[in-house]
Amino acid sequence: MRLREVAHRVHFRHGNFCDLKALIIGSGVSRVDGVIFDLGVSSPQLDRAERGFSFREDGPLDMRMDQREGRTAADLVRDLPETELADLIYQLGEERYSRRIARAIVQARMQGVIATTWQLAAVVERAVPASYRHGRIHCATRTFQALRIAVNRELDVLEPALRDAVDILAPGGRVCAVSFHSLEDRIVKHTFRALANGPEASVRVLTKKPVIASENERNRNPRSRSAKLRVVERISKEYVK
Ligand SMILES: C[S@@+](CC[C@H](N)C(=O)[O-])C[C@H]1O[C@@H](n2cnc3c(N)ncnc32)[C@H](O)[C@@H]1O
């Protein structure tokens, strides 16, 4: 919608980040001057109950960014063994009550299907201590994050996608990545660092520390509070020592 005014200069392609190179080359373009990765979910996805990303409203427990393919969050919650669920919630959600939550999910699914966002949120609420239930963030936030990352295999595609983006950059071109949680930021940081080091270095890192939103922006747009921007610039072969 916002691009309507420049629509004659914009071409849309629908695909996973890891298809970026193929999509660009398939469009007859061999080099690009810039790539921006705006990672994570988008606000309209979060706000639309039927996509199943949020526990603020009740909706089917889906969470797929691309609804054309893949397993839903309800599938994972129904099928994964307890230990795998616990590991997933711990690793991808950094949730300290992961074991209790996994156990509660397994108990709940023996009594009936966990099919909606509110059903899952209620299971999590019952599983965690009262102090955590009334904490700063909703007690199901981390469990939902973990399932979302797993459903979309978000961390798996990130490093190859960043490397592909750098591959197709023209000299002086830049790759910018905005991440929204520490697991994602760690991958961006390490991938950029690896590409900038050694005799085969192809970029230099322009952001020693990630750029974060100003206080003013955070107040205007609370979802920017966890955003981190990192940027690399392609160096031409002559600069490589
Ligand atoms: C922060 S939003 C982008 C918002 C957009 N720039 C706007 O202004 O409305 C991130 C988007 O990336 C998509 N996304 C996340 N991981 C992806 C991946 N691996 N491949 C393709 N798209 C992905 C999400 O579905 C979401 O629509």
The ligand as an ORCA input file, in Angstrom:
! r2SCAN-3c Opt
* xyz 0 1
  C       9.026     -6.760     10.270
  S       8.106     -7.497      8.975
  C       8.268     -6.469      7.590
  C       7.391     -5.305      7.652
  C       7.374     -4.458      6.392
  N       8.676     -3.937      6.109
  C       6.364     -3.350      6.545
  O       6.769     -2.201      6.648
  O       5.189     -3.657      6.616
  C       8.988     -8.895      8.615
  C       8.395     -9.755      7.505
  O       9.342    -10.715      7.128
  C       8.705    -11.933      6.896
  N       9.697    -12.974      7.128
  C      10.283    -13.353      8.274
  N      11.167    -14.339      8.090
  C      11.154    -14.587      6.763
  C      11.853    -15.482      5.925
  N      12.744    -16.336      6.399
  N      11.597    -15.428      4.616
  C      10.702    -14.550      4.113
  N      10.026    -13.670      4.835
  C      10.228    -13.707      6.157
  C       7.565    -11.969      7.820
  O       6.534    -12.770      7.344
  C       7.159    -10.501      7.870
  O       6.161    -10.214      6.949
*
